[in-house]
Amino acid sequence: MFLSKDDWIAQRAYALWEAEGRPDGRGGEHWQQADREYRMLEETRASADGSDLIERLKAMGRSMRAAEDREDRSETPGKAVPSRRSAR
């Protein structure tokens, strides 16, 4: 079952309130905390087909290879160093 945004936030705020021992006067804080958590979940949610995750992984791989190449060049200045990928 899918909850609306407000229903999810209300349930999460209630859970936070209960977890803190049901303190008086903290409803606004719990609601704000639940709202922040909901927004974070929305921002990090992957697409249904996973295409955004695949693109992020590809970009991460490119960044890691570039960092390895920079590291290889800095280990021996002035000399051409074969790529670690070619040695594998």
N, C-alpha and C positions, 0 to 999 in steps of 0.2 A: 504494500500500500504506500502510495506517495503522499507526502504531506505538503500542504502549501507552505510558503515561506513563514507566514505568521504562526501557523500551527507548529512548525518545527521549532521556531524561536520560543514559543510559549512553553512547549514541552521541555526544551533544554533549560530555559530559565527556571522552571519548576524543579527540575532535577538539581540544578545548582543550589537553589534555595534549600531543598531537602538535604543535600550533601553538607551544607553549612549549619545544619541543625535548626532550620526554619526560623532564622532571625527576623525580627520585626524591622520594618523600614528600609529593607535592602532590595526591594523588588525592582527598582530602577536600575541598580547596578547589575543585578542578575540578567535583566532583559538586555542591557547594553553588552554584557559579556556574551550572551547567547547570540546576539546580532553580529558581533565581531566574528564569532566562530562560524556562523552561517556564511558570512562574506568570504572568509578564508577558504571554506570548503568549496564555494562557488568558483573562486579564483583558481583553485588547484585541480578542479574536476577535469578529467580527460574527456575528449570527445567520444561519442558512441562508437565510432569505428577505430579509435586509437591513433588516428593520423597525426594529431598534434603531439602525442607522446613519441611517435616514430621520428618526427622532425626534430624534437628536442634531443633525442638520443643521437641522431645523426650529427647535429650541431655539437653535442658534447664530444663525440668521437673526433670530429674535425679539430676542436679546441685542444683535445688531449694530444693528438698527433702533432699539431703545431707547437705545443709546449715541449714535446719530446725533441722535435727538430731544433728548437731554440736551445734546449739543454745540450744537445749533441754539439752544436756549433760553439757554445760557450766553454765546453770542456777542453777543447783543443783549439785555441785561437790561431788563425793563420793556416790551419791544415784542413783539408777536405775530409770530413768524417762520414763514413757510410751510414746511412739511416739504419736505425735499429730494426725497422720493418724489413729491410732487405737482408739483414743477417738472420732473420728468423726462418 
